[in-house]
Structure formats: structure tokens, C-alpha cells
């Protein structure tokens, strides 16, 4: 077994946890009720989490607890208690998306490790390095990265890296998908994704799974991944079955050891019309990645259940021990040690003269650790050849010492947990005054004279800024998905040379790159940073942000209450991005040379979802745009923050002017529109803590 590569398995409940451990997982990850990205799983609470940690630690398995959802200010009291629960359990790490979690962990229990969730959209080296500087010990990289990209980040970021190697594969960059939230009020960033990507869509006359990816499986690449220096490989699936988890863990163990694994049984455990090697093997612009689960897949899984259950019927012997048996006078003494813990047991025996040496038989008896999590690394026997010892006494001592050793290993070791800091106070509601308007333009052709006059400022794409002198009031916007960091860096340097001084980042990757390349620049944080609470906003302020545009998932009432000291903004107009993609759904139906610059998908209701494409180069990304625009022109008096953002994407210059006039006059929308999540509180499901109610 390659001990350098950790196999991390999902545990949606205690039975799945047991199946993962029995199958041979090195670590498990599980959710704490209320604050994890699989809220519909059974999950764990303050009563069951310590039991899970005891079970795993006794068997040499680490426990990572997911607190990886976005959090509102009203939930910070409950989040504080969740952090305390994790610390008291003695779990090994916290997986998080929201920087509020990181702030609370660092202040309350700094010994607890921080792992950056894939929901943080880390697609580049500078994003990982920024998190390393912030105290994270591990980053879970985006699933959109190729093998060489994973290796480059791993060898240069200075902290551990973790990647997904098996299970469900989102078509959108994790943390940058708002489709489920915008379409049905169920946020993937809050652990409640309804999976609209699995529905059929139509493009160029073809209807099918145009947004549904096959399950990922990189079992054959595991030896290569181990050589890259990756610390941990992760299996997705907290909403799946015990049988699925056992099959994936067993296959991963075999693949790492260079042994054959049952590919057919793995697929029968769960697949979507087979597997894909995904972005890791550069499949981001072909149709190989797409597929959906069929009735035949379901029937195969049902038929395979008996064989799959055999994979976790017995304890996996993952903890090596040393036995030392000796006889002094008539007392038989057995010592067992795992290197850190030790147990001694003895019993009186009636010694007799041996007809032949017993050493070999005694050693075989001590090696029989079946049914326990232990295996013999070394057996030392100090029984004289001429003395006969009843083997039943040896067997009895072996059982006793191993039972006691397991109890020792299961003792919880809580992290010291100090008093929580005072939770931040929200600002007073913004006084009635004209609301400052900002805009994002996808193209400089949209920038009209009227826009120049009415707007306080606006952003233009960095790729344009790199080739043109700065326009008045303009900031350069980095890509939401940075897949070619070297190219993005060159654009930044060119823009700076031309005189651009204000830049907007949409993730920790963009922010990390800006802080390194242009530390003197003025930084803005865009909506892609997913700020939904005061602690997270303060974290970005500490990183140098001068303004923060809040998440489009945050309702207006919550946005108005956020604290912090820099201006806050909210989106008030636009065909907002539903997804950020590195792949292209249109490529399944036509070629790029036959595609209009921006194709579209049609959903079951006949709505057109535009695909905003940056091109075919490896660093390019695509965005799916909401069919109808967000419209708050007639509700601007209810926007109680410092600035509002109009997000222009495919609009013509004439359409831009019409929208601006409507917003200046605060008029209703002349056509179809949505209020988005401005009045739908997706954070309402988490009750206020007692501390907040006092």
C-alpha cells in the first residue's frame, strides 16, 4: 500500500462510515447537521459525532468534518456552537467554503486543521498559496483541472492538496453554480442542490443530457497521482449507499497497490452510463464526459448488491501492532503496542514439559487478529522450547490485549476551545440617499455616453484592458475561472503598464494573483467571492479589498445588515450567470466553427439559456445566463447598501441605454423578469441561536 496517498471516503451516516472503514479507507469525511453541502444526508450531530470519531480513531482512520456551506450573519451563533462541537469531538479537520468558519476556528480552536473545500473554486496556484498564508493546511482543488495543472499546484503551493477521483461530477465549477438557487430556491452553496443539470436540454435540434456529466473515475491514474505529490484522493457520495462506498474504497486500494480491481463491479455499484476521466485527461471540450443514469444502470446496481456487501462484511486490518510474549515462573505475560499505546495482560499457567518446541504454533496463534482492526507487524516469543504453554491461554490474552488496546485508541482527545470572539455588529441601515450605480460590461461596445455619465464606475474584461488605455471610472475584471494563470498574469502586467489601477477579483485565485503581481493595485471583490456574512467580508477586507459585491444568493434584508467597513454592493440587474463551465454543452451538438459566437440551450419550459463563451483555448471558460433578467429598478429604495451593480452580458448598446434610463427613473420591467433571490431567504432554514436571541 502506498501510504503517502490518503483514500478519503464519504460517510452520510454511521452505517456508511462503518462500510468505508471496513473496506479500508484511510480517512472519512462527514457533515455536521446544518452547515454542510449535503444537507439531505442523515449527517451527524453533537451526540453522534464523538461516537464516529471514537470508531474511526480506534481503527487508525482520520475524520474530516464538513462545515462547507455559506452562512448568514444570523447563523454565526449556531456556527460558533458547531465549531465547538467539532473541537470537542477531537475530529482531525474542518472542510469549509465560508471564510467565517476559518475565522471562528482560528480564534476559538487554532489546533484544528483547516481544509479549503472545492466550493472555494481553487483553480490556480495563487489561490492555493493565498489560503496557505491564511492558515489552511490543505486545499481541495477544483475538479476542472487537468493532470499537469494538479501537479503544478501541488508541487508549488506549500500545503497539502486533495482531489476528487471518483463519484458524481458537477458540470459547473463548484461554488460558482447558482442554477438550482435561481430556478427553485434550493442553493448548492447551501447544500440543497436540486440537480437541474441532470434534466434534458435542447441545442441545435438535439435533446439530451447536455449538462449532465458521467461519474468521474480516476482509479487507473492513482499511481500517477501518488507520484505527483497529492496528499489525498477523495470519493464523492455522501448521498449514496454503503455498497457504493465499499466498492470505491476497495477499488482505490487495489489500484494504488498495482493490483487489478473489478471494474465491472465498480460500475454496477453506481455509474451514469459508465465513467469519465474528465478534465484530468483533457476531455473538457469533447463529448466523452457527458451521460446520465439509465434504467439499466439501476438494475445492474440492484443485482450487484449481494456481491458488494461482501466488500465490507469484515473489519479491515489497518493498524499494525507488535506482540511480545514471555513466561516468568508460572506467569504468562503478553504485551501489545501500536507504537503509541500499549497494553500488558498476564495470567497464571501450569507449565508442563514440551514434547517439541512451541514457538511457531504460539506465533501463529498471536497472528490470528481476524475480526479486529489489527494486524501483526512483529511477534516476539520468549517461551523456552522445553516448556509447554496451553494455546487457549495465549488466545485469551491476545483477545484481552487487543480489546483493551482498541479502548485506549478510542479515547477522545478534544482540542482546547477558547471563548468565542464577540460576533460582529451589523451596520445601521443606509440613510436615504441616491444609490451609487456600478455596471459590468462584457464588451466595451456596450459602453455608451449615457453609461459614462450615469454610472459611478464600471468593470471591463481584463483581456480588453490589457490592450487598451484605461477608460474614465473603469476597473479591469479578472476571469471568474482562472485556468491559465500565466496568461492572466501577463494581462495584468500589460493593463498596469497602460495605466489601469483598479482591478476586480471573483475568487481567492484572482485575489491571490493580484496581491502577488500588483500589490499596489486597488482591489475590488466581485460576487463570485460568495460573501454572505460580516466575518467573510472582514476577511476580504484584511486581504485588501476596498469594495465587496455580495453574493446574489443573499436577500436584500440580510445584505443591509452586514457589518464591515468597506462599501458593499448587490446585483440589481442582469441575465445573471447560472453556471461557470470549463466544458461546453454546445459541443455535443455542433462544432465551434458552426456555432454562433454564443449558442443557447432550451429547457423543458422553452426558455433560452445563453452560453457566453470565451473561446476554445485551454484557459477559456463559459457561462450559462439566466433566460430572464434580474430586475430591481422599481425596488431600488429597498436596496440598503452602498452601491448597486448592473450586470450587462449580451445586451446591445441601445439595450444598455434603455436599461439605464429605466433604472434612473426606477421603472418596472417592460418584459419578463425575475427578482432573483432578493426576497427569497434561502438562509431561513437555520434557526437563530440562543446567543442571537438574547
N, C-alpha and C positions, 0 to 999 in steps of 0.2 A: 504493500500500500504506500502511495506517495503521501506522506504525512504533511507535506508542505501545502497541499491544496485541501481546503476545508469543504466538505459537502454539507450544504445548508438546506434543510428540508422544511416545508411548511407544516404548521400544526393549527388547524382551525378549531380543534377541540382536543380533549385529553386522549381520546382513542386514536386520533391521527398522530398525536405526539408519540404515543406508545408505539405505533406502527413504524414511524420514522426511526425511532431509537432502536427498535428490534431489528430493523432492516440494515442498520449500520451507519446512520447519519452521524457526522461529527458535531453538528450544531442544528438547532431548530430555531425558527422564528415564529412568533405568535403575536396576536393582537390583544391589547388591553381594551376592554369594552368601552366604547365611546369615542376613542381617539385613534382609530386605525383604519387603513384603507380597504379593509374587508369587513365592514360593519355588519353584514348579513351572516358572517360566520358565527359559530357559537361563542368563540373567543374566551378570554379568561378575565377573572376579577380579583379583588383583594384576597378572597378566600382560596381560589384555585391556583393562582399564580405561584404562591410558595410551594404548593404540592408539585407543580410542574417542574420548578427549579430543583427541588429535592430529588425527584425521579431522575432528571437529566444529569445533574451533577454527580449523583451516585454512580452513574454509568459513564462518566467522562465526557458528557455531551454539554456543550455550551448553549445558553438561552439568550436570544436577542428579542427584545420586546418592541413591537411596532407601535409608535405614537406618531404616525406619519400622515396625519390629516391637517388641513388648515383649521385655525382656531380663531374665534371671535373674542373680543375683549371680555364679554360677559362670561366666557368659558374659562378664563385664566385661573380662577379659583379652583375649578374642578380639575384643570390641568395640573395645577400645583399638587393636588392630592394624588393624581395619577403618577407623577414623578416620585412622590414619596412612597407610593405602593411598590413601584419598581425597585427603588433603592432598598426598601425593607425586605424584599424578596431575595436579594443577592443575585439577581439576574446579571448577565455579563455585559449587555449593551442596550442602548436605545436607538431605534431606527426612526429618523424624523425627517419631515419635509419643512415644517414651520420653524423659523428661527426663534420663535418664542419658546419652543421646547428646549432648544440649545441654551438659551439664556437662563431658564429655570434650572436645568441640570447643572450647568457650570456654577451657579450661585448656591444651589442647595446641596448638591452631592457631586463634587468635582471628580470623584474617583470613578464614576460611572462613565463608560465609553460612549462616545457619540458616533453613530454611523449615519451618513447622509443618504437618504432614500433616493431611489431612482426618480421619485417625484420631484426632486430638485433639478432635474433636466441637465445633469452634468455631461456635456458632450465634448469638452475640451480640457486641455491640461490646466489652463489658468483658473478654471472653475474649481478643479480639484485642489490646486495649490492655495487658493483663497480659503477653502474650507479647512485645509491643513493648518493654516495660520490662525483660524478661528477655534482651533482645539479639537477638530474632528480627527478620529483615528482611522476611519475607513470611509470610502466613498463607493456607493453602488452606482456604477456607470450606466449611462443610457443604453437601452437595447439597440439603438440605431447605429452603433459604432461597428466598424469593420475590425477584423483581427489586428492588422497593423496599428490602427488607431488605439485600440485597447492596450496593446503592448507599449506604445509610445507614452501614453498617460501613466501606465503602471510603473514604468522604469524611471519616470521623472517627477512624479508628484510628491514623493516623500511620505506618503501614508499608504495604508493597505487599500487594495481595490477588490471589488466584488462584482461579478457579472452574472446575469441570468443565463442558464444553459438548458433549461427545459421548462415547458409549460406554455400557458396562454400568452399570446404576443399581441400587444396593442398596436394598431396601425399608427396612432398618434404618439408623438414624444410624450412620455409620462410627465404629468404636471402641466402640460400645455394643451389639454383637451377639455373643452367646455361644452361639447355637443350634448352630453346627457343632461347637464345642468340647464343649458339654454332650451333644449327641447322638452324636458319633462320635470325640471326642478330637482333632479337627482344628480348630485355632483360626484364625479370621480375623485375630485380633490378632497371630498369629504367621506370617501369610502362607500358611496351609494350608487355607483355607475350602473345604469340600466342596459348598457351594451348596445346602443343604437348602431354601432359599426357592424354588428352581426346581421343586420337586416339587409334585404336586397335593394340595390340601386341600379339605375339605368344610365348608360352613356353610349352614344353613337349606335343606338339601336340594340345594344346588348344589355341584358338584365342578369344580375347575379351578385355574388359576394365580392363586390368591388371595393369594400372597405374591411373585409374580414380576412385576417391572416391565419394561416395554418399555425398549429402549435410549433414552437421553437424546440429543436433538439440538437445539442452540440456534443453528444456523447462521444462521437468519433474524434472530436477535436480536443478532448480533455487532456491527453498527454501534451499536446502543443500548448494549451492554455497554461498548464503547470509550468512549462518552460518559460513562459512569458513573465512569470513572477506574480501572477494573480494570486491573491490570498485565498479567495473563497468563491465557490460556484454555487449558484442559487437555483433552487427548483421552485417554480411558481405553483400555487394550487391550494390555498387555504380553504377554498370553497369546494374542493373535490373530495375524493374518498380515501380511506385508509389504504385500499388496494393500489390506487394510483400512486400514492406517496411511496409505498414499499417498492413498487416496480421501478420508479425513477431512481430511488436511492440505490437499489441493488444494481441497476444498470450502470450508474455512475461509478460505483465501487469497482465493478468488473472492468469498466473501460479504463479507469485510472491504473489498474494493475496490469493492463495489457491483455486482459482475458476477454474472450468473446462473451457477449451478452445477448439475451433473447430479444432481438429487435421486434419480432412479431408480437411477443407478449407485451412489450413496452407500448407498442401502438394500440394493442387491444385494451390496455388499461385506460387510455384516453388519447384520442387524436382527432384532428379535424381533417379528414381525408388525407391522412399521412402527416409528415413533419416537414419543416423547412429549416435550413441552416441560416436563413435570414440575412441580416446585414453583415454578420460576421464573415460570411463568404461572398460579400459584394453582390447580393441579389436585390439591391434596393430599387433598381429600375427594370426588373423583368417581372413576369407574372408568376414566377415559381413560388412566391411567398404566399399567394392568396388561396384561400379554401375555407370550407365551412363543414361543420359536423353533419354527417348524414345518418339516416336511419340504420344503415349497415354498420356504421361505426358504433352506434348504441347497442346493436345486437351483439357485436363482437365483444364489447365490454361485459355485457351480462353473461355471455358464455364463458368468459375467461376468469370470472370471479373465484371459482374454487382453486385454480392454479395460482392466482395472485395471492390468495390468503396464505398459501404455504410460505410466502416470502417473509412473513413477519410472525410466524407461529411461535418461534423460539427466541430467547434472548440472544442478542449479538454480543460475542465476547470481545469487547473493545478495550478493556482495562487489563494491562499486564501486571502480574504480581510475582513475587518471589516467595517460595516456601522454604523454611528451614526447620527440619525435624530432628530432634535429639532425644536421647534417653539418658537420664541421670538417676542411678539407683533403680527404683521401680516407678519413676515418674516420666511419662511421655509428654514432651513439650513441643508444640508447633507454633512457629512464628510466621506471620504473613505480613508482607509490606508491599505497598504500591509506589514506594518512593517518597511519599509524604506522610502517609498514615500507616500505622502498624498495630497489629493485634497479637496477643500471646494467649494461648489456651493450653491447659495441661490436664492430664488425668493419670490416675494410678493404674498400673497394669501388672499382671502376673507374668513375669518373664519366664520363658522356657528356652530350652536349648534348641537351636535351629538345626534341621536336617540339611539345609542348604542355604546359601546367602539369600536374603530377602530384599536387598536394596532395589533391584529392578522392579519387583512387584510393588514395593512401597511407593516408588516414584510414579508408577503408572496410576496408582490409587490417588495420589495427590494431584495428578494432572487431570483428573476427571472433574472438571469445573462446569460441565454441561448444566444448563438451566440457570446459570448465573451470568452476570456481565463480565466475568473474569476469565482470563486465560493465563496459563503458567509460562512466565518468561524464564524462570530458573527454579530448579528444585534441588535442594541440598539435603542430603540424608546422612545423619551421623549415627546410624544404628549399626552396632558391631555385627559382623557376619555370623557370629556364633549364637546371636540372640534372636529368638522368635518373638515378634510382636503381632498380636491379632489385627488383621486389616480392618475389622469393623471399628476398632478404636481409632485407627488412622482416619478412616472415612468420617467418623463422628467429629473428630477435631477439625477436619477440613471444612465440614459444613458450618461448624460453630464460628471458626475464624472468619470465613467469608461472609457470613451473615452479619457479624459484628463490624467487619470492615465496611460493608455496604452502609450500615447505620452511621458509621463515622463520616463517610463520604457525603451522606445526605444531610448532614448538619448545615443549616443555613448560615451564611456569612454576610449579613446585611452591610450595606455601605453606610458610613456615617452620613447623616442627613441633617443639615442645619436648618435654622429658621428661614422661611421663605422671605424674599425681599418684599417690600410694600408693592402691591400691584399698582400699575400706572394709573394716573388720573386722566380721564378724557378732557378734551378742551371744551371750553364753553362753545355753545352754538355760534357759528359765524354770524356776525351782525349783518343786517340787511344792507347790501351794497351791490353794485354791478358785479356780476360774476365774471372773472377773467376767463377768456376763451383761448384754448390752445387747439391745435389740429395736428394730425398726422397725415402726410401726403405720401402716397406710394410713388408718385411721379411728379417732377417739377412742372409738367404740363398742366397739372391741376391747380397750381398756384396762381391765382388771379389778383388783379389790382385790389379788388374788394377784400380778398382774404388778407392781403398785406395790411390793409387799413384796419380791419375789424379785429384781427387776432393779436393777442399779446405775444404769441410765439407759435412756432410750429416745428415739426421734425420732417426731415427728408432722408431718404435712404443713404447710408454711408457710401454705397457704391457710386452714387451720384456725387456726393460731397468730395470724394477722392479725386474727381476730375474737374471740379468747378470751384470757383471762389465762393466764399460764404455769402448767402443772401441775408438781408436785414432780418433780425429776430429769429434766425434759423438755428436749429440744433441738428446734428447728424445722428441718425438712429442706427445702431448696430442690429445685425440679424437676430431674430428670436432664437434661431437654431444655428449655432456656430460649429460647423463640421470641418471647416478648413481654417484653422486658427492662424496659420502663417499668412494666408491671403487676407484675412480680416485685419491682421496687424499691419500689413502693407497699406491697406486702405486708410487705416487710422493715421499712419505717419504721413501719407500724402495729403489727407484732409488737414492735418495740423500745419503742414508746410504751406498750404493755401490760405491759412488764417482761421480755420474753424476752431472754436474754443469750447463749445458746449456739445456734449455727447449724451445719448440716452442708451442705457443698457436694459435688456429684457430678461436677464438671468444672472446667476452668480458667475457664469462663464464670461459674459460681456463685461461685468463689473470687474472681475479679476484681471481681464486683459487690459481694460482702461487704466486700472490702478498701476499696472506694471509699465505699460508703454507710454501713457500720458498722465503721470501722477499730478501734473499741474492743471489738467483739464477740469472744467466744471461738469459734474456728473448728475444726470437725472436717472431715475428708475422708472421703467415702464410697467405696464400692467402685467407683463409676463413674469415679474418677480413674485406675483401672488401674495401681496401684502394684505392681510385681513385683520391685524391687531396692532396695538401700540408697541408691544415689545419687538415685533418683527420690524416695524417701521424704524424704531430706535436702532436696531442692528444695522439697517441700511444707512441710517444717518451716521453711525460710527464708522462705516466704510466710506463715507464721503459724499453721500447723496445729498443734493441740495433741494430736490423735489422728489416726491413719490406719488406715482399714479397707482391707485389702489386696484385690487382685483375686481374684475367685472362681476364676480360672484358675491360681492359684499353689498347688502342692501343699503339704501341711502341712509336709513336711520342709524345703522351701525357705523357707516363711514363718517357721519357727522360727529360721532363721539370719540373718535380716535384721538389719542394724545400725540406726543412727539412735538418737535419744534420746527420742522420744515413744512412748506406748503404741500397740501395733499390735493390730489386730483381724482376725478372719476370720469369714466366714459359716459357720454350723453348722446352720442350719435355714431352710427356706422353699421355696415354689414360685418359684424364682428367675427373674428376668426373662431371657428368651431374646433379646429384641429391644426396642429403643426405636424407636417409629414416630411419624412425624407424619401419615402417611396412615392409612387404616383399611381392613383387608381385608374386614371385615364389610359395609361399604357397597356392595360389589359384589353382595351377595345380598339386602339389605333396606335400608330407610331407618332413620334414627336413632330416629324416633318409634315404630317397630315392634320395635326391638332391646331386649333386656333390658339393664339397666344395663351389664353386661359379657357380651358374647357369647363364642362359642368357635369354634375351628377343630378339625376332626378330621383327624388324619394318616392315612397308609396303614395303620398298625397299630391304628387305632381309638382312639388316645389323644386326650384332650380338651385342647386348648391354650387356656386362658382369655385373653381380651383385656381388659385392665384399662384403662378409658377415662376420661380427664379431662373429656371433653365435646367440643362442636363448635366452640368459639371458636378463633380463629386461633392462639392461643398454646398450645393443648392438645396433649398427646402421648398415646400409647398404649403399653402394654407387653404383650408376649406372655409368659405364665407357663408354666414347665415343668410338664408334666402331673403328675409325682410330686415330692414334696418332697425337698430335701436333708435328710439325717438323720445327725447325728454325736453324738447324745445318748449312745450306748453307746461312743463313742470319744473322749470329752472329755479323757481322760487323755493323749491323743496330740496335743492342741491346745496347743502350747507357745508361745503368745503371751500378751499381757496381757488381752485380752477377746475374747469370742465374741458374735456377732450373730445373733439370731433374726429372720428377715425375714417378718413377717406381712403378707399382702395381702388375700385374700378369706376368711380364717378368721372364724368367729363367735367371740364372747366365750367360749363354752363350749369351743370347739376350742382357743382360745388357752390356757385354763387346763389342758386336757388335755396339750398340748404342753409347757407349763412344768413340770407335775408329772413328766412323763417325763424331761425334761432334769435336773430336780433329782435324780431317782433314777437317772439315766444308764441308761435302759431302751432296749431295741431298739424299732424302729418297729413298730407294730401292723399296718401295711398296706404297700402298695407304697412304695418309696422309692429314692433314689439317693445314692451317696456323692459325686456330682459329680466334680470333678477333684481331690479331696483326696488321692487316691492314684494319680492318673494324671499322670505328669510330662511335660507337653507341651513342656517345655523341654529334654528329654533329647536331642533331635536334634543339638544344637550341642555339639561336643566341647570339653572343657576346654582352655584354652590352656596352653602350656608354663609360662608365668609362674605359673599357678594350681597346676600340678602340682609345682613346686619346693618 
